[in-house]
């Protein structure tokens, strides 16, 4: 950890040395930088890239839930992925606000376009990780973000997709049929839109992982979801991930706008 702080400008003074449970607001050390993604239609999208100390084992491009219902780059699973996975699993995490979406980091330009114009947002994110030479790129969509992944994410540089609570509301059977890359669906037992039996019927080519007792937002299931993501994109990493961190960490509360 000292090398991370010395070589990459992590301000260790912001962190307290701790050996405690990793909690909802625990932010572990990483190389974090605000980023701006520029779309083909000229919009500037707000985002953050969190990198591990060394070469990433995998790169997650996070596509957030429906912004008209509160989805954004700080939606809790993505915030916690960015706070934990660089340190615990050597995984890079890119999260960003799609067009017209706001978070504590700022508002992306443009307006919500029902998943159509967002094609250019996904494209901009993939161009960004390619330009940064980040490899083993996986899309991680949640709710509306799974529709964006299915509709717009089957690109050459993408290894596969992890779909969290996929509703199949903005995507079509044709979009799903076009996917030839690995798909893993994390499906809550009590999802509002698509429960495990229906998911198995609709996602013939996907691996379905059922989460007993969980609902659409996966409140209380963060550790299990992150373990499932890591097991998919970096199977060489032992899961479950550590629940205790011995080293510098910060308690970071995010303002939900």
LUMLO-647427 format. One record per residue: x, y, z of N, C-alpha, C in turn; residue in three letters. Coordinates in pm, whole numbers, plus 50000, padded with zeros to 5 digits. Example, Ala and Ser with C-alpha at 12.3 -4.5 7.8 and 13.67 -1.06 7.14 Angstrom:
# LUMLO-647427
513194943150780512304955050780513204967050780ALA;512854977550708513674989450714512905000350787SER;
END
This chain:
# LUMLO-647427
500804987750000500005000050000500835012750000UNK;501985013350068502795025350057503195028649915UNK;503495018449832503865021149693502715027749619UNK;501515023049645500345029249583500265043949618UNK;500465047149743500365061049786501515069349730UNK;502735063849730503895071449687503895073549536UNK;503575063049460503745063749316502555069649244UNK;501385069349306500195073249232499405084349300UNK;500005090849395499395102849449498205100649539UNK;498045088749595496975086649691497345093649821UNK;496475102149869496735109949990496425101350112UNK;497475095150167497285086050279496745093250401UNK;496965106450410496475113850526494965113650535UNK;494295111250421492845110650421492345097550479UNK;493225087750490492815074450531493265071650674UNK;492445064350746492825059850879493215045150870UNK;494235041250948494645027250950493635019651034UNK;493105008950974492035002151043492114987151016UNK;491604979551107491414965251089489994962451134UNK;489074965051045487664964551079486864958450965UNK;485604955750993484714951050889484614961350778UNK;484554956650655484294965550541482804968550541UNK;482474981250560481084985450574480614992750449UNK;479334996850453478715002950335479485014950283UNK;480045023150373480725035350333482245034350337UNK;482775022250353484215020550358484815021850219UNK;485715031350202486415033250075487855028950092UNK;488245018350024489595013150031490485020349930UNK;491795020149952492695027649863492625022849718UNK;492735032449628492795029949484493305042549417UNK;493685041349292493985053149210492665057749150UNK;492145068649200490825073449156490995086449080UNK;490255087548972490305099948895488945103048835UNK;488525115648844487315119548771487605119248622UNK;486645114648544486845113848399485655120148328UNK;485905124448207484855129548119484845121247993UNK;483715115147964483545107547841482865116547739UNK;483365116647618482775124847512482115115847409UNK;480835118047386480075109547295480225114247151UNK;479825105747058479915109146916479015120746878UNK;477975123346958477125135046931477505147047017UNK;478705146647074479275158547137478915161047281UNK;478325151347349477965153147490479135149247580UNK;479215156047694480225153147795479545146047912UNK;480035134147940479455125848045480405125348165UNK;479835126648284480585126648409480865112348453UNK;482095109648497482405096248544483585095948639UNK;483915083748683485085081448768485695068048731UNK;487025067848726487755055448706488525052348833UNK;488335040348885489075035649003489955024048960UNK;491265025448983492245015648938492965009349056UNK;493344996549043494164990249148495604995049139UNK;496394990849236497804994949239498564989849117UNK;498334977349080499044971548968498164970348845UNK;498554961348756497774959048634496444952648669UNK;495334958248620494034952548655493854938448597UNK;493234929948676492864916648627491684917548530UNK;490814927248552489634929148469489194943548481UNK;488344947748389487804961248389486294960548381UNK;485624966948475484164967548475483714980848420UNK;482824980448322482134992448274480704991548327UNK;480385000248422479124999348495478045007848427UNK;476915001548398475775008248335474645008548437UNK;474295020548480473455022148599471965020048573UNK;471175018848680469725017348666469065029748607UNK;467755028848589466965039048521467105052648588UNK;467625062648517467845075748581466555082948618UNK;465475080148549464195086448585463625080848715UNK;464235070148766463835064448895465005064248993UNK;465955073248975467035074849072468325067849038UNK;468395060648926469635053948890470725063748849UNK;471965060748886473115069448856474385061848890UNK;475525068548866476805061848890477045058549036UNK;476345065449129476495062649272475475052549323UNK;474675046449236473775035949282474585025749362UNK;474015020949473474845015549581475765004149540UNK;475354995149453476244984249416477464989249341UNK;477294999349258478415004649180479355012849266UNK;478795020649358479635028349450480505018749531UNK;479895008149581480644998649663481644990649580UNK;481304987649456482274981149368483504989849349UNK;483285002749324484405011949304485195013949433UNK;484515013549547485185015349676486025003149714UNK;485654991249668486264979049721487104971049621UNK;486604969549499487194959649409488614962749363UNK;489014975449347490424977549313491374971949418UNK;491044973749545491914969049653491764954149680UNK;490534949249676490284935449716490504925349604UNK;490374929749477490434920149367491264924849248UNK;491934936249260492734941749149491894943749023UNK;490694948849042489774951248930489564966248914UNK;489634970848788489344984848756487844986748740UNK;487344998148787485905000848781485685014548718UNK;484995014648604484555027048542483055028348564UNK;482665039148626481235042048642480995056348594UNK;479845058648536479565071748478478065073948472UNK;477695086548458476295090248441475955090848293UNK;474945083448252474485084548114473865098348092UNK;473585101547968473125114947930471945119648015UNK;472095131848066471055137948146470975133448290UNK;471885124748332471835119048467472785126648559UNK;472335128748685473115136348782473465127748902UNK;474625130748961475055124749087475895135149159UNK;476475131449272477325140649346478485145649259UNK;478955137449167480075141349081479685151548975UNK;478395153048949477945162648849476885156748758UNK;476415165148667475375161048572475975159348433UNK;475685148148371476085146148233475205154348140UNK;475785159048033475025167047937473995158447864UNK;473025165347803472005158347727470785155147810UNK;469895147347753468665143247820468455128347802UNK;467745122547896467405108347891466705105147758UNK;467105094047695466585090847562466045076647553UNK;465515071447663464835058447662465695047047606UNK;467005048247625467895037647582468365038647438UNK;467875048447363468265049747222469575057547208UNK;469555070447244470775078447239471855073347331UNK;471455065847434472435060247526473395050447457UNK;473055046247336473995038147258475345045247246UNK;475295058247226476525065947211477255067347345UNK;476515066747455477145067347587477955054547613UNK;477335043147581478045030347596479275030147506UNK;479105034747384480225035347290481355043947344UNK;481015055547402482035064447457482795057747571UNK;482075050447655482735043547767483705032847716UNK;483295025447615484165015047561485365021147490UNK;485165032247421486295039047358487275044047464UNK;486745048447578487605053547685488485042347741UNK;487895030847776488715020247835489705014747733UNK;489325014847606490265010447502491445020047491UNK;491145033147494492205043147486493145042347605UNK;492625037947719493445036647839494155023147847UNK;494005015147744494645001947737494214992747850UNK;492984994047891492424985147992491864972747923UNK;492154961147979491804948647912490814940547994UNK;490434928947937489424920147997488214928348042UNK;487604935047945486524944447971485194937047979UNK;484484939248088483144933548108482154944848135UNK;481004943848073479904952648108479194947148231UNK;478854956048322478034952348438476824961548436UNK;475704956248391474484964048386473574960548502UNK;472834970448546471884968248656470554974248612UNK;469514966048609468174970348571468204976748432UNK;467864989548418467934996348288469304994448223UNK;470344994148303471684992148249471864978848180UNK;471084968548220471184955748150470624956948009UNK;469584965147992469044967447858470054974647771UNK;470764984347829471804991147752472894981347709UNK;473274972447800474294962547766473834953547653UNK;472604948647662472104939547560471934946447426UNK;471454958847428471194965947302472454971147236UNK;473394976047318474494983847261475894978947298UNK;475994968247374477294964847431478034953147371UNK;477484946547270478154934647217479224938747117UNK;480264945147169481344950547087482564941347095UNK;483474943147001484644934346993485464934547121UNK;485574946347184486434947547302485804942247429UNK;484554938347424483824933647542483934918447551UNK;484324913547669484444899147692483104892647722UNK;482224900147787480934894747827480204904947912UNK;479084900647969478284909848050477714902648171UNK;477694909948282477004905648403475754914348413UNK;474604907948417473324915048418472684913448555UNK;472514924548625471954924548760470484928748751UNK;469594920348799468144923248795467684927348655UNK;467914918948554467524922948418466014922848400UNK;465414934348361463954934848343463494931748202UNK;464424932748104464064931147962462894940247925UNK;463014952947959461964962647929462314971347809UNK;463574974847794464004983647685464754975947576UNK;464904963047594465594954747495464624944447440UNK;464974938847326464074929847254464654915747250UNK;463834905847214464384892447193465494892147089UNK;465394901046990466444901846888467764906646947UNK;467684916247040468904920847107469564909447183UNK;468744901747252469284890647331469864879947240UNK;469164877047132469624866547041470954870146975UNK;471204883146961472434887546895473664885846983UNK;473474883547112474614882247203475264868647187UNK;476514868647146477284856347132478374855147238UNK;478464865047325479464865147431478854859947561UNK;479684856547658479144851447785478204861347853UNK;477124856047905476164863747983475944856748116UNK;475984864448223475664859348357474604868448415UNK;473494862648458472384870348513472294867948663UNK;472334878848741472154878148886470724882148914UNK;469904872348952468454874348955467924872649097UNK;467284882949152466714881849286465504872549288UNK;465354865349396464204856449410462894864049397UNK;462854876149452461614883949453461724896549367UNK;462314895049249462474906649161461114912049119UNK;461074925149093459824931649053459454928648909UNK;460424924648826460164923548683460384909548628UNK;461494903248664461824890248606462444881648715UNK;461694871548759462174862848865462914850848804UNK;463614843148887464484832748832463824823148733UNK;462624817948757462044808848656461854815548521UNK;461384828048522461204835348396462554838648332UNK;463544841748415464864844848361465464832648291UNK;465294820948348465824808848285465134806248151UNK;463864809848143463134807948018463574818047913UNK;463804830447954464114841147858465594841147818UNK;466464838147912467914838647887468454824547866UNK;468154818947752468534805047727470054803147728UNK;470784813247680472234811747665473014816647786UNK;472324821347889473014827448004473114817848122UNK;474094820648207474144814048337473314822348434UNK;472364816048498471474822948591471914819848733UNK;472164830448811472474828848952471344834949033UNK;470674826549109469524831049189469994835449327UNK;469414846549375469744851849507468504850649596UNK;468534840449680467374837549764467084849249857UNK;465824853349861465384863949951465604877949900UNK;466364879549792466704893049745465584899049662UNK;465594912449656464664920049572465454927849468UNK;464754935649387465334942049269466564950549301UNK;466554957449414467644966649448468794959949522UNK;468634947349557469704939649623470184946149752UNK;469314952949823469684958649952470024947150048UNK;471184948050111471624937650202472364926150137UNK;472594926950006473244916149933474514920649860UNK;475074931749901476224937149829477364927049820UNK;477724920949931478874911949931478664900349835UNK;477464894649837477194883349748477244887449601UNK;476724899349570476744904149432478174906549385UNK;478974913249468480364915849429481144902849415UNK;480894893349502481554880349489481204873749355UNK;479934874549317479504868349191480144875249071UNK;480254888449077480904895748968482364891748957UNK;483064891749069484494888449067484704874149019UNK;483894864749065484034850849023483864849348872UNK;483084858248812482854857748667483994863948589UNK;484414875948628485374883548546486824880548580UNK;487074875548701488444872348743488404859748829UNK;488144848248767487944835948844489154831548923UNK;490324837348892491524833748969491534840049108UNK;490664849849132490574856349263489694847849354UNK;490184845449474489424837349569488224845149621UNK;487074838749618485864844249679485354834249782UNK;484654838949884484234852849906485414862149933UNK;485224874649889486234884849914486344887350064UNK;487474892550110487614895750253486534905350300UNK;486004902650416485024911650478485674920850580UNK;486974918750604487744926950697488944932350622UNK;489264945150646490394951550579491424955550684UNK;492664950950663493764954450752494644964650682UNK;494354977150699495144987450633494395000550625UNK;494925010150550494295023350541492925022450474UNK;491995029950525490655030750466490015043650511UNK;489005047650437488285060050467486795057150470UNK;486105063550560484645063050558484155074550471UNK;483525071150361483145081150261481645080650237UNK;480965091050280479525092050258479265099850130UNK;478345094850050478025100949921476675107749931UNK;476625119949881475355127249877474545122549758UNK;473345117949783472455113449676471645125349628UNK;471835129149502471185141149450469915137549374UNK;
END
